[in-house]
Amino acid sequence: MSEHTSDNVLVQKIAADTQSRVDEVHALAKAEVADIERETKKQIAVLQSEATRQLKKKQNQLAVVGASKARQAANIALQTAKRIAINDAFATAFAELSAMSADEYVAFFTKHIATILPSGSEVVKVLAPASRIDESKTIMKSALAVETDITPSVNIKAGLVIETVDGVFDVTLERLMSEKRSTLEIEVVREVMSE
């Protein structure tokens, strides 16, 4: 064998060994890349699943919060509507009571004065609406058997403020209604809710 042939065989052997080693390294690298790809895909799937779960959870939470806010807004609107209806009912009742006929007005306030003022009260001054001076005189005479001058007041819409030596007695429609309002509101709400 010639030296040239033996160099050729050696080169081929080295080339074959190198190629074999390159193929092994390449196969190992491919296997490692495949493992890394599988692990990466698994991790991506886990992350996607977790992200989907978190998104669903967030969507559900936002839906609950949104529904809660909507219920709260509806309740506030309902309470506001009820309050407006109650206020309107009281304003209407006040206007109707203020506009009673003279006989109804006298009977209404005579009854209330008789229950509020102590019998035998010494009257010093009486304030009443300017438009109800005559009725107020009749009320004082009927309820307390007192004839007195009545001082007109622009601040009183209906009823009387009676000053006695024992104190001041407010028998105005405003005070009577404000005293009974909380009880009457319950009745109005019951009436509204039953409809």
DRENBAZA-511851 format. One record per residue: residue number from 0; x, y, z of N, C-alpha, C in turn. Coordinates in Angstrom, 1 decimal. Example, Ala and Ser with C-alpha at 12.3 -4.5 7.8 and 13.67 -1.06 7.14 Angstrom:
DRENBAZA-511851
<0, <13.2, -5.7, 7.8>, <12.3, -4.5, 7.8>, <13.2, -3.3, 7.8>> <1, <12.8, -2.2, 7.1>, <13.7, -1.1, 7.1>, <12.9, 0.0, 7.9>> 
END
This chain:
DRENBAZA-511851
<0, <0.8, -1.1, 0.0>, <0.0, 0.0, 0.0>, <0.9, 1.2, 0.0>> <1, <0.5, 2.1, -0.7>, <1.3, 3.3, -0.8>, <1.0, 4.2, 0.3>> <2, <1.9, 5.1, 0.4>, <1.7, 6.1, 1.5>, <0.5, 7.0, 1.2>> <3, <0.3, 7.2, -0.1>, <-0.8, 8.0, -0.5>, <-2.1, 7.4, -0.2>> <4, <-2.2, 6.1, -0.4>, <-3.4, 5.4, -0.1>, <-3.6, 5.3, 1.4>> <5, <-2.6, 5.1, 2.1>, <-2.8, 5.0, 3.6>, <-3.2, 6.4, 4.1>> <6, <-2.7, 7.5, 3.5>, <-3.2, 8.8, 4.0>, <-4.7, 9.0, 3.6>> <7, <-5.0, 8.5, 2.5>, <-6.4, 8.6, 2.0>, <-7.3, 7.8, 3.0>> <8, <-6.9, 6.6, 3.3>, <-7.7, 5.8, 4.2>, <-7.8, 6.5, 5.6>> <9, <-6.7, 7.1, 6.0>, <-6.7, 7.8, 7.3>, <-7.7, 9.0, 7.3>> <10, <-7.6, 9.7, 6.2>, <-8.5, 10.9, 6.0>, <-9.9, 10.4, 6.0>> <11, <-10.2, 9.3, 5.2>, <-11.6, 8.8, 5.2>, <-12.0, 8.4, 6.5>> <12, <-11.2, 7.7, 7.2>, <-11.5, 7.2, 8.6>, <-11.8, 8.4, 9.5>> <13, <-10.9, 9.4, 9.4>, <-11.1, 10.6, 10.3>, <-12.4, 11.3, 9.9>> <14, <-12.6, 11.4, 8.5>, <-13.8, 12.0, 8.0>, <-15.1, 11.2, 8.5>> <15, <-15.0, 9.9, 8.4>, <-16.1, 9.1, 8.8>, <-16.4, 9.2, 10.3>> <16, <-15.3, 9.1, 11.1>, <-15.4, 9.3, 12.5>, <-16.0, 10.6, 12.9>> <17, <-15.5, 11.7, 12.2>, <-16.0, 13.0, 12.4>, <-17.4, 13.1, 12.0>> <18, <-17.8, 12.6, 10.9>, <-19.2, 12.6, 10.4>, <-20.1, 11.9, 11.4>> <19, <-19.6, 10.7, 11.9>, <-20.3, 9.9, 12.8>, <-20.5, 10.7, 14.1>> <20, <-19.5, 11.4, 14.5>, <-19.6, 12.2, 15.8>, <-20.5, 13.4, 15.5>> <21, <-20.4, 14.0, 14.4>, <-21.3, 15.1, 14.0>, <-22.7, 14.7, 14.0>> <22, <-23.0, 13.5, 13.4>, <-24.3, 12.9, 13.4>, <-24.9, 12.6, 14.8>> <23, <-24.0, 12.1, 15.6>, <-24.4, 11.8, 17.0>, <-24.8, 13.1, 17.7>> <24, <-23.9, 14.1, 17.6>, <-24.1, 15.4, 18.2>, <-25.4, 16.1, 17.7>> <25, <-25.5, 15.9, 16.3>, <-26.7, 16.5, 15.7>, <-28.0, 15.8, 16.2>> <26, <-27.9, 14.5, 16.3>, <-29.1, 13.7, 16.8>, <-29.4, 14.1, 18.3>> <27, <-28.3, 14.2, 19.1>, <-28.5, 14.6, 20.5>, <-29.1, 16.0, 20.5>> <28, <-28.6, 16.9, 19.7>, <-29.1, 18.3, 19.7>, <-30.6, 18.3, 19.3>> <29, <-30.9, 17.4, 18.2>, <-32.3, 17.4, 17.8>, <-33.2, 16.9, 18.9>> <30, <-32.7, 15.8, 19.6>, <-33.5, 15.2, 20.7>, <-33.7, 16.3, 21.8>> <31, <-32.6, 17.0, 22.1>, <-32.7, 18.0, 23.2>, <-33.7, 19.2, 22.7>> <32, <-33.6, 19.6, 21.5>, <-34.4, 20.6, 20.9>, <-35.9, 20.1, 21.0>> <33, <-36.1, 18.8, 20.6>, <-37.5, 18.3, 20.7>, <-38.0, 18.3, 22.1>> <34, <-37.1, 17.9, 23.1>, <-37.5, 17.9, 24.5>, <-37.8, 19.3, 24.9>> <35, <-37.0, 20.2, 24.6>, <-37.2, 21.6, 24.9>, <-38.5, 22.1, 24.3>> <36, <-38.8, 21.8, 23.0>, <-40.0, 22.2, 22.4>, <-41.2, 21.6, 23.1>> <37, <-41.1, 20.3, 23.5>, <-42.2, 19.6, 24.2>, <-42.5, 20.3, 25.5>> <38, <-41.4, 20.6, 26.3>, <-41.5, 21.2, 27.6>, <-42.1, 22.7, 27.4>> <39, <-41.6, 23.3, 26.4>, <-42.0, 24.7, 26.1>, <-43.5, 24.7, 25.8>> <40, <-43.9, 23.7, 24.9>, <-45.4, 23.6, 24.5>, <-46.2, 23.3, 25.8>> <41, <-45.7, 22.4, 26.7>, <-46.4, 22.1, 27.9>, <-46.6, 23.4, 28.7>> <42, <-45.4, 24.1, 28.9>, <-45.5, 25.3, 29.7>, <-46.4, 26.4, 29.1>> <43, <-46.4, 26.5, 27.8>, <-47.3, 27.4, 27.1>, <-48.7, 27.0, 27.3>> <44, <-49.0, 25.7, 27.2>, <-50.3, 25.2, 27.4>, <-50.8, 25.5, 28.9>> <45, <-49.9, 25.2, 29.8>, <-50.2, 25.5, 31.2>, <-50.5, 27.0, 31.4>> <46, <-49.6, 27.8, 30.8>, <-49.7, 29.3, 30.9>, <-51.0, 29.8, 30.2>> <47, <-51.3, 29.2, 29.1>, <-52.6, 29.6, 28.4>, <-53.8, 29.1, 29.2>> <48, <-53.7, 27.9, 29.7>, <-54.8, 27.5, 30.6>, <-55.0, 28.3, 31.8>> <49, <-53.9, 28.7, 32.4>, <-54.0, 29.6, 33.6>, <-54.5, 31.0, 33.2>> <50, <-54.0, 31.5, 32.1>, <-54.4, 32.8, 31.6>, <-55.9, 32.7, 31.3>> <51, <-56.4, 31.7, 30.6>, <-57.8, 31.5, 30.3>, <-58.6, 31.4, 31.6>> <52, <-58.1, 30.6, 32.6>, <-58.8, 30.5, 33.9>, <-58.9, 31.9, 34.6>> <53, <-57.7, 32.6, 34.6>, <-57.7, 33.9, 35.2>, <-58.7, 34.9, 34.5>> <54, <-58.7, 34.8, 33.2>, <-59.5, 35.7, 32.4>, <-61.0, 35.4, 32.7>> <55, <-61.3, 34.1, 32.7>, <-62.7, 33.7, 33.1>, <-63.1, 34.2, 34.5>> <56, <-62.1, 34.0, 35.4>, <-62.4, 34.4, 36.8>, <-62.6, 36.0, 36.8>> <57, <-61.8, 36.7, 36.1>, <-61.9, 38.1, 36.0>, <-63.2, 38.5, 35.3>> <58, <-63.6, 37.8, 34.3>, <-64.9, 38.1, 33.6>, <-66.0, 37.9, 34.5>> <59, <-66.0, 36.7, 35.3>, <-67.0, 36.4, 36.2>, <-67.1, 37.5, 37.3>> <60, <-65.9, 37.9, 37.8>, <-65.9, 38.9, 38.8>, <-66.5, 40.2, 38.3>> <61, <-66.1, 40.6, 37.1>, <-66.6, 41.8, 36.5>, <-68.1, 41.7, 36.3>> <62, <-68.6, 40.5, 35.9>, <-70.0, 40.4, 35.7>, <-70.8, 40.5, 37.1>> <63, <-70.2, 39.9, 38.1>, <-70.8, 40.0, 39.5>, <-70.8, 41.5, 39.9>> <64, <-69.7, 42.1, 39.8>, <-69.6, 43.5, 40.2>, <-70.6, 44.4, 39.3>> <65, <-70.6, 44.1, 38.0>, <-71.5, 44.9, 37.2>, <-73.0, 44.7, 37.6>> <66, <-73.3, 43.4, 37.8>, <-74.7, 43.1, 38.3>, <-75.0, 43.8, 39.6>> <67, <-74.0, 43.7, 40.5>, <-74.2, 44.3, 41.8>, <-74.4, 45.8, 41.7>> <68, <-73.6, 46.5, 40.9>, <-73.7, 47.9, 40.7>, <-75.0, 48.3, 40.0>> <69, <-75.5, 47.4, 39.1>, <-76.8, 47.7, 38.4>, <-77.9, 47.5, 39.4>> <70, <-77.8, 46.5, 40.3>, <-78.9, 46.3, 41.4>, <-78.9, 47.5, 42.3>> <71, <-77.6, 48.0, 42.7>, <-77.5, 49.1, 43.6>, <-78.1, 50.4, 42.9>> <72, <-77.8, 50.6, 41.7>, <-78.3, 51.8, 41.0>, <-79.8, 51.7, 40.9>> <73, <-80.3, 50.5, 40.6>, <-81.8, 50.3, 40.5>, <-82.4, 50.5, 41.9>> <74, <-81.8, 50.0, 43.0>, <-82.4, 50.3, 44.3>, <-82.3, 51.8, 44.6>> <75, <-81.2, 52.4, 44.3>, <-81.2, 53.9, 44.6>, <-82.2, 54.6, 43.8>> <76, <-82.4, 54.2, 42.5>, <-83.4, 54.9, 41.7>, <-84.8, 54.6, 42.2>> <77, <-85.0, 53.4, 42.7>, <-86.3, 53.1, 43.3>, <-86.6, 53.9, 44.6>> <78, <-85.5, 53.9, 45.5>, <-85.7, 54.7, 46.7>, <-85.9, 56.2, 46.4>> <79, <-85.2, 56.7, 45.4>, <-85.3, 58.1, 45.0>, <-86.8, 58.3, 44.5>> <80, <-87.2, 57.4, 43.7>, <-88.6, 57.5, 43.2>, <-89.6, 57.5, 44.3>> <81, <-89.4, 56.6, 45.3>, <-90.3, 56.5, 46.4>, <-90.3, 57.8, 47.2>> <82, <-89.1, 58.3, 47.4>, <-88.9, 59.5, 48.2>, <-89.6, 60.7, 47.5>> <83, <-89.5, 60.8, 46.2>, <-90.1, 61.8, 45.4>, <-91.7, 61.6, 45.5>> <84, <-92.1, 60.4, 45.4>, <-93.6, 60.1, 45.4>, <-94.1, 60.5, 46.8>> <85, <-93.4, 60.1, 47.9>, <-93.8, 60.4, 49.2>, <-93.8, 62.0, 49.4>> <86, <-92.8, 62.6, 49.0>, <-92.7, 64.1, 49.1>, <-93.9, 64.7, 48.4>> <87, <-94.1, 64.2, 47.2>, <-95.2, 64.8, 46.4>, <-96.6, 64.5, 47.1>> <88, <-96.7, 63.3, 47.6>, <-98.0, 63.0, 48.4>, <-98.2, 64.0, 49.5>> <89, <-97.1, 64.2, 50.3>, <-97.2, 65.1, 51.4>, <-97.5, 66.6, 51.0>> <90, <-96.8, 67.0, 49.9>, <-97.0, 68.3, 49.4>, <-98.5, 68.5, 48.9>> <91, <-99.0, 67.5, 48.2>, <-100.4, 67.5, 47.8>, <-101.4, 67.5, 49.0>> <92, <-101.1, 66.7, 50.0>, <-101.9, 66.7, 51.2>, <-101.9, 68.0, 51.9>> <93, <-100.7, 68.6, 52.0>, <-100.6, 69.9, 52.6>, <-101.4, 71.0, 51.9>> <94, <-101.2, 71.0, 50.6>, <-102.0, 71.9, 49.7>, <-103.5, 71.8, 49.9>> <95, <-103.9, 70.5, 49.9>, <-105.4, 70.2, 50.1>, <-105.9, 70.6, 51.5>> <96, <-105.1, 70.3, 52.5>, <-105.5, 70.7, 53.8>, <-105.4, 72.2, 54.0>> <97, <-104.5, 72.9, 53.4>, <-104.4, 74.3, 53.5>, <-105.6, 75.0, 52.8>> <98, <-106.2, 74.3, 51.8>, <-107.3, 74.9, 51.0>, <-108.6, 74.4, 51.5>> <99, <-108.7, 73.9, 52.8>, <-110.0, 73.4, 53.3>, <-111.0, 74.5, 53.3>> <100, <-112.3, 74.1, 53.3>, <-113.3, 75.2, 53.4>, <-113.2, 75.8, 54.8>> <101, <-113.9, 76.9, 55.0>, <-113.8, 77.6, 56.3>, <-114.3, 76.7, 57.4>> <102, <-115.4, 76.0, 57.2>, <-116.0, 75.1, 58.2>, <-115.0, 73.9, 58.5>> <103, <-114.4, 73.3, 57.5>, <-113.5, 72.2, 57.7>, <-112.2, 72.7, 58.4>> <104, <-111.8, 73.9, 58.1>, <-110.6, 74.5, 58.6>, <-110.8, 74.7, 60.1>> <105, <-112.0, 75.3, 60.5>, <-112.3, 75.6, 61.9>, <-112.4, 74.3, 62.7>> <106, <-113.1, 73.3, 62.1>, <-113.3, 72.0, 62.9>, <-111.9, 71.4, 63.1>> <107, <-111.0, 71.4, 62.0>, <-109.8, 70.7, 62.1>, <-108.9, 71.3, 63.2>> <108, <-108.7, 72.6, 63.1>, <-107.8, 73.3, 64.1>, <-108.4, 73.4, 65.5>> <109, <-109.7, 73.5, 65.6>, <-110.3, 73.5, 66.9>, <-110.0, 72.2, 67.6>> <110, <-110.2, 71.1, 66.9>, <-109.9, 69.8, 67.5>, <-108.4, 69.7, 68.0>> <111, <-107.5, 70.2, 67.2>, <-106.1, 70.1, 67.5>, <-105.7, 71.0, 68.7>> <112, <-106.3, 72.2, 68.7>, <-105.9, 73.2, 69.7>, <-106.5, 72.6, 71.1>> <113, <-107.7, 72.0, 71.0>, <-108.2, 71.5, 72.3>, <-107.4, 70.4, 72.8>> <114, <-106.7, 69.6, 72.0>, <-105.8, 68.5, 72.5>, <-104.4, 69.0, 72.9>> <115, <-104.0, 70.1, 72.3>, <-102.6, 70.6, 72.5>, <-102.5, 71.6, 73.7>> <116, <-103.4, 72.6, 73.7>, <-103.3, 73.6, 74.8>, <-104.0, 73.1, 76.1>> <117, <-103.3, 73.4, 77.2>, <-103.9, 73.1, 78.5>, <-105.2, 74.0, 78.7>> <118, <-106.2, 73.4, 79.3>, <-107.4, 74.2, 79.5>, <-107.1, 75.3, 80.5>> <119, <-107.8, 76.4, 80.2>, <-107.6, 77.6, 81.1>, <-106.3, 78.4, 80.8>> <120, <-105.7, 78.1, 79.6>, <-104.5, 78.8, 79.2>, <-104.8, 80.3, 79.0>> <121, <-103.9, 81.2, 79.5>, <-104.1, 82.6, 79.4>, <-103.3, 83.0, 78.1>> <122, <-104.1, 83.4, 77.1>, <-103.6, 83.7, 75.7>, <-103.0, 85.1, 75.7>> <123, <-101.8, 85.3, 75.2>, <-101.1, 86.6, 75.1>, <-101.2, 87.1, 73.7>> <124, <-100.9, 86.2, 72.8>, <-100.9, 86.6, 71.4>, <-101.2, 85.4, 70.5>> <125, <-101.8, 85.7, 69.3>, <-102.1, 84.6, 68.4>, <-101.7, 85.0, 67.0>> <126, <-100.9, 84.2, 66.3>, <-100.5, 84.4, 64.9>, <-101.2, 83.4, 64.0>> <127, <-101.6, 83.9, 62.9>, <-102.3, 83.0, 61.9>, <-102.1, 83.6, 60.5>> <128, <-102.4, 82.8, 59.5>, <-102.3, 83.3, 58.1>, <-103.2, 84.5, 57.9>> <129, <-102.7, 85.4, 57.1>, <-103.5, 86.6, 56.8>, <-104.9, 86.3, 56.1>> <130, <-104.9, 85.2, 55.3>, <-106.1, 84.8, 54.6>, <-107.1, 84.0, 55.5>> <131, <-106.7, 83.7, 56.7>, <-107.6, 82.9, 57.6>, <-107.8, 83.6, 59.0>> <132, <-107.9, 84.9, 59.0>, <-108.1, 85.7, 60.3>, <-109.4, 85.4, 60.8>> <133, <-110.5, 85.4, 60.0>, <-111.8, 85.2, 60.6>, <-112.0, 83.8, 61.1>> <134, <-111.5, 82.8, 60.3>, <-111.5, 81.4, 60.8>, <-110.7, 81.2, 62.1>> <135, <-109.6, 81.9, 62.2>, <-108.8, 81.8, 63.4>, <-109.5, 82.3, 64.6>> <136, <-110.2, 83.4, 64.5>, <-111.0, 84.0, 65.6>, <-112.1, 83.0, 66.0>> <137, <-112.7, 82.3, 65.1>, <-113.7, 81.3, 65.4>, <-113.1, 80.1, 66.1>> <138, <-111.9, 79.7, 65.7>, <-111.2, 78.6, 66.3>, <-110.9, 79.0, 67.7>> <139, <-110.4, 80.1, 68.0>, <-110.0, 80.5, 69.4>, <-111.3, 80.6, 70.3>> <140, <-112.4, 81.0, 69.7>, <-113.6, 81.1, 70.5>, <-114.1, 79.7, 70.7>> <141, <-114.1, 78.8, 69.7>, <-114.6, 77.5, 69.9>, <-113.7, 76.6, 70.8>> <142, <-112.4, 76.7, 70.6>, <-111.5, 75.8, 71.3>, <-111.3, 76.3, 72.7>> <143, <-111.1, 77.6, 72.9>, <-110.6, 78.1, 74.2>, <-111.6, 79.1, 74.8>> <144, <-112.7, 79.3, 74.1>, <-113.7, 80.3, 74.6>, <-113.0, 81.7, 74.9>> <145, <-112.1, 82.0, 73.9>, <-111.3, 83.3, 74.0>, <-111.6, 84.1, 72.8>> <146, <-111.9, 85.4, 73.0>, <-112.0, 86.3, 71.9>, <-110.7, 87.2, 72.0>> <147, <-109.9, 87.1, 70.9>, <-108.6, 87.8, 70.9>, <-108.3, 88.3, 69.5>> <148, <-107.5, 89.3, 69.4>, <-107.0, 89.8, 68.1>, <-106.0, 88.8, 67.6>> <149, <-106.1, 88.7, 66.3>, <-105.2, 87.7, 65.6>, <-104.2, 88.6, 64.8>> <150, <-102.9, 88.2, 64.9>, <-101.8, 88.9, 64.2>, <-101.5, 88.1, 62.9>> <151, <-101.7, 88.7, 61.8>, <-101.4, 88.0, 60.5>, <-99.9, 87.7, 60.4>> <152, <-99.6, 86.5, 59.9>, <-98.2, 86.1, 59.7>, <-98.0, 85.5, 58.3>> <153, <-97.0, 86.0, 57.6>, <-96.8, 85.4, 56.2>, <-96.0, 84.1, 56.3>> <154, <-95.5, 83.8, 57.5>, <-94.7, 82.5, 57.6>, <-95.6, 81.3, 57.9>> <155, <-96.9, 81.6, 58.2>, <-97.8, 80.5, 58.6>, <-98.7, 80.3, 57.4>> <156, <-98.8, 79.0, 56.9>, <-99.7, 78.7, 55.7>, <-101.0, 78.3, 56.2>> <157, <-101.1, 77.6, 57.3>, <-102.4, 77.1, 57.9>, <-102.2, 76.8, 59.3>> <158, <-103.2, 77.2, 60.2>, <-103.1, 76.9, 61.6>, <-102.8, 78.2, 62.4>> <159, <-102.3, 78.0, 63.6>, <-102.1, 79.1, 64.5>, <-100.8, 78.9, 65.4>> <160, <-100.2, 79.9, 65.8>, <-99.2, 79.9, 66.8>, <-99.8, 80.7, 68.0>> <161, <-99.9, 80.1, 69.1>, <-100.6, 80.7, 70.2>, <-99.6, 80.9, 71.4>> <162, <-99.4, 82.1, 71.7>, <-98.5, 82.5, 72.8>, <-99.3, 82.6, 74.1>> <163, <-99.0, 81.9, 75.1>, <-99.7, 82.0, 76.4>, <-98.7, 82.4, 77.5>> <164, <-99.2, 82.6, 78.7>, <-98.2, 83.0, 79.8>, <-97.4, 81.7, 80.1>> <165, <-97.9, 80.5, 79.7>, <-97.1, 79.3, 80.1>, <-96.2, 78.9, 78.9>> <166, <-96.3, 79.5, 77.8>, <-95.4, 79.1, 76.7>, <-96.0, 79.3, 75.3>> <167, <-95.3, 79.0, 74.3>, <-95.8, 79.1, 72.9>, <-96.2, 77.8, 72.4>> <168, <-97.4, 77.7, 71.8>, <-97.9, 76.5, 71.2>, <-98.1, 76.6, 69.7>> <169, <-97.3, 75.8, 69.0>, <-97.3, 75.8, 67.6>, <-98.4, 74.8, 67.1>> <170, <-99.5, 75.3, 66.6>, <-100.6, 74.4, 66.1>, <-100.7, 74.7, 64.6>> <171, <-99.6, 74.8, 63.9>, <-99.6, 75.0, 62.5>, <-99.7, 73.7, 61.8>> <172, <-100.2, 73.7, 60.5>, <-100.3, 72.5, 59.7>, <-98.9, 71.9, 59.5>> <173, <-97.9, 72.8, 59.3>, <-96.5, 72.3, 59.1>, <-96.1, 71.5, 60.2>> <174, <-96.3, 72.0, 61.5>, <-95.8, 71.2, 62.6>, <-96.6, 69.9, 62.8>> <175, <-97.9, 70.0, 62.6>, <-98.7, 68.8, 62.8>, <-98.3, 67.7, 61.8>> <176, <-98.1, 68.1, 60.6>, <-97.7, 67.1, 59.5>, <-96.3, 66.6, 59.8>> <177, <-95.4, 67.5, 60.2>, <-94.0, 67.0, 60.5>, <-94.0, 66.0, 61.7>> <178, <-94.9, 66.3, 62.7>, <-95.0, 65.4, 63.8>, <-95.5, 64.0, 63.4>> <179, <-96.4, 64.0, 62.5>, <-97.0, 62.7, 62.1>, <-96.4, 62.1, 60.8>> <180, <-95.4, 62.8, 60.2>, <-94.9, 62.4, 58.9>, <-94.3, 61.0, 59.0>> <181, <-93.4, 60.7, 60.0>, <-92.8, 59.4, 60.0>, <-93.8, 58.2, 60.0>> <182, <-94.8, 58.4, 60.8>, <-95.8, 57.4, 60.9>, <-96.6, 57.3, 59.6>> <183, <-97.0, 58.5, 59.1>, <-97.7, 58.5, 57.8>, <-96.9, 58.0, 56.6>> <184, <-95.6, 58.2, 56.6>, <-94.7, 57.7, 55.6>, <-94.8, 56.2, 55.5>> <185, <-94.8, 55.6, 56.7>, <-94.9, 54.1, 56.7>, <-96.2, 53.7, 56.0>> <186, <-97.3, 54.4, 56.4>, <-98.6, 54.0, 55.8>, <-98.5, 54.3, 54.2>> <187, <-98.0, 55.4, 53.8>, <-97.9, 55.7, 52.4>, <-97.1, 54.6, 51.7>> <188, <-95.9, 54.2, 52.2>, <-95.1, 53.2, 51.6>, <-95.8, 51.9, 51.6>> <189, <-96.5, 51.5, 52.6>, <-97.3, 50.3, 52.6>, <-98.4, 50.3, 51.5>> <190, <-99.0, 51.5, 51.3>, <-100.0, 51.7, 50.3>, <-99.4, 51.6, 48.9>> <191, <-98.3, 52.2, 48.7>, <-97.6, 52.2, 47.4>, <-97.1, 50.8, 47.1>> <192, <-96.5, 50.1, 48.1>, <-96.0, 48.7, 47.9>, <-97.1, 47.7, 47.6>> <193, <-98.3, 47.9, 48.1>, <-99.4, 47.0, 47.9>, <-100.0, 47.1, 46.5>> <194, <-99.7, 48.2, 45.8>, <-100.3, 48.5, 44.5>, <-99.6, 47.7, 43.4>> 
END
